[in-house]
Amino acid sequence: MMRIVAHRGHSARYKENSVAAWRGAVEAGTDLVEIDVRFTADGHAVCCHDPDLSRLASDPRLISELQLGHLAELRDAHPGLVPDLRDAFAEIPAGTGLLFDVKDELPWALDLLAAVLEQAARPICVLGLHSLQAVRRMAGVAPILALSPRGSDSDAFVAAGADIIRLWEADVPPSGPPIDAAPVWVTAGGEETGRAVGDIEASDLRRLAERCVAGVLVNDPEAARVALTPSYPRD
């Protein structure tokens, strides 16, 4: 069955990249929880999609320019803001996979993340990487999902060490295998679908499953599980 990946946790119901969203995703039976990872100025891994805090806390400062102590102070006014990555390890059971969308791909940040993953020793962990340089540097650390912009360079990412290719939903071809080089995970919604990133209808989910897509990133893992569970007529 196609793997269900909770995009920023159960973000359809809870604040994205929050402990509540992670718990909700686990309760919904997701296969993996997707988490955006960034690093503070003093080298701590934290969970946030945006580079700054404008959208989440009306604070324009970049996370990369803040120390962890500054984030701790902001959490007094904004509970749950930008949790530490170690909170994800503590809250999400080992049997639930983790997909990290790695936002900081400078060599020092990747090396720090590799050390964090080695210490955490999670059995199911996938790295979402955006550049060929990052894929080459992290090859062998954990399975790699290539977050290439439109999938056109999938062969180059596989040659660099990627294990899975991410496509946007609109880029899945109408017939034939999505990509020959590697398994494909699809980010639902987004450009050309008329839906927000991560949103998808049940019929479109089933269409992706029929196309042999190996995984799908969705905001509502509970609805996705229901849509993909076969129903049988009762006797």
WOJOWO-V578959 format. One line per field, one symbol per residue. burial: + if it has 24 or more other ideal C-beta (glycine too) atoms within 12 Angstrom, else -. Layout:
BEGIN
burial = ???
END
This chain:
BEGIN
burial = -+++++++++++-++++++-++++++-+++++++++++++---+++++++--+--++-+---++-+-+-++--++----++++++-+++-++---++++++++++---++-+++-++--+-+-+++++++++-++-+++-++++++++--+-++--++-++++++++++-++-----++-++++++++++------++++---++-+++-+-+++++++++++++-++-------
END
